[in-house]
Amino acid sequence: MKITLAFIKKEFLQIIRDPSSLIIAFVLPTLLLFIYTYGINLDSANIRLGIKDDDGGQAVAELIKSFEQNRFVTAALYGNREDMYSDLTRSRIQGALTIPSDFSRRLAAGKEAPLLLVADGANINQVAYTQNYVSQIAESWLQRSRFAPAPAAGVNIETRYQYNQNADGRRALVPSSLAVTMTLIGILLTALVVSREWERGTMEALLAANIRPIHIVVGKYVPYFIVGMLSLAFSMFVIIALFRLPFAGSYAVLFLVSALFLYASVGIGLIISSVLHDQLLASMASLILGFLPALMMSGVVFPILSMPSFFRWLTKLLPPTHYVSFIKSEFMAGTVWQNTLASSLFLLLLGFAFSLLVYKKTARRLDA
């Protein structure tokens, strides 16, 4: 028993002294619990709804007021239908509601009064929220409205899906998965590059050779950048040729913005690899900083608008959020230049900042 207890004591001391064990046991579960508690909400989502009033009656004014007073809906009134649909294309609103000119007349006559709702089919995980909120608010307003006769037939919500008429979840989810794939290649693979050199002892040979830090940085960037772009080309072939999903955008624009996203992702991975000289720690850090945010906080699975304000602002700083928004738009709506240029500029600046940090963190001495 003395020998057994001694071994048990030795293992406990090793666990306490090994940071990777403590990260797996405490930091990772805490982070997941924090994200699931505050960052993800499956019960409700805040939506931005555009409203075009073609009726102008007093009954419609009360209906619009009901939308404006709902805490889950941010209503915006439009005087021009084209402007409303343009904002829907740019994802500034998640739904476009048109109230026809005969809405009040049909309602007063006890007939079914239609409302036309055009939902953003690219954000398929928010379509159900948009439909349910519009339907519930309209029905609740009808029950207490003084303009509706007693035997009112009700309000009929006619829903259309922009760019995704059949509400096919694959058309939005499959292209979005490219963000997760590119993140894994850009961050996870490169996170192990420099740490592997330290563990295997080959970093001494690199530093002893006549190699400048810029050579090391470029030599680490280029191979994994090429691997990531080849992976993207293969994934695009599978999605379009095998899965038969339509592509409405430009291949040149797609590969250019994807290159900028991969540029930023590789930078994150190399920063992790340069700071952490242990492969296990580097892989854990890449999962925490790369994979989990790309999967949970980029809009791939969970609606960003359902998150608290802090997390909504945090997602704007994450490269996958911008890439997911771009890739869905590129597949389903084509190139929306305003969104594309904004995402490209952000990814370019972020990637440049990361590359400078990688250059600064690249070891020049063994005790660095």
Secondary structure by P-SEA (a helix, b strand, c coil): caaaaaaaaaaaaaaaacaaaaaaacaaaaaaaaaaaccccccbbbbbbbbbbccccaaaaaaaaaaaaccccbbbbbccaaaaaaaaaaccccbbbbbccaaaaaaaaccbbbbbbbcccccccaaaaaaaaaaaaaaaaaaacccccccccccccbbbbcccccccccccccccaaaaaaaaaaccccccaaaaaaaacaaaaaaaccccaaaaaaaaccaaaaaaaaaaaaaaaaacccccccccccaaaaaaaaaaaaaaaaaaaaaaaaacccaaaaaaaaaaacccccccccccccccccccaaaaaaaaacaaaaaaaaaaaaaccccaaaaaaaaaaaaaaaaaaaaaaaaaaccccccc
